[in-house]
Amino acid sequence: MKNVEPCQDKVLLSVCKMDWCDIGVEFAKTVFSNLEVFKWDDHDTSENDDPARLRDWEGDWIISYRGDYIFPKEIYSRARKGAINFHPAPPKYRGLGSQFYAIYYGDETYGSTCHHLAPSVDSGQIINVARFNVAPAETASSLRLHVGAYCLQQYIELVTDYIVRGRPLPQSTEHWGERLYKQAELKPWMEKVRREEPDHRCFK
């Protein structure tokens, strides 16, 4: 059987601290021979990499797979072939907390969005969206796991079918929602909902 060499592209993979990301890193190690992993997690700063080490980075791809670090343009513009992000929410939900809003407002579908990096958060050209139906009794916690599985599959498929093969990435016709959901507004919103509907599924 013919041996196949891993892709020679220089890749910077940005992740955070979670099991999905550990799987994503292990997969990337099998397909890229020139891989650098950058770990940044807003919720656990004790294990964060130092962004200063990225100051002189140059390469072919930046892939932010569930990574919390927001790359400045002066870094991601040095990715010669592309800089992309996997956002575990559909385009209507830019920013944070989408699983809580989706459950509270009774969304029947959800999904994971892959897009090019841009100066504004979750605003770059959309590559594709992996959509699925939300189960009737789904909770915010189960939806987070549900989208995690879809996001991992989306990431593996785009890397396997396009990036390592040198094929142009897809271009979606979908557009982002106008609103950016921010961390600062999530807690007050959840506190208000909890007072009014303490047993709502978005808290489970």
Secondary structure, 3 states (H helix, E strand, C coil): CCCCCCEEEEEEEEECCCHHHHHHHHHHHHHEEEEEEEECCCCCHHHCCCHHHHCCCCEEEEEEECCCCCCCHHHHCCEEEEEEEEECCCCCCEECCHHHHHHHCCCCEEEEEEEECCCCCCCCCEEEEEEEECCCCCCHHHHHHHHHHHHHHHHHHHHHHHHCCCCCCCCCCCCCCCCEECHHHHHHHHHHHHHHCCCCHHHC
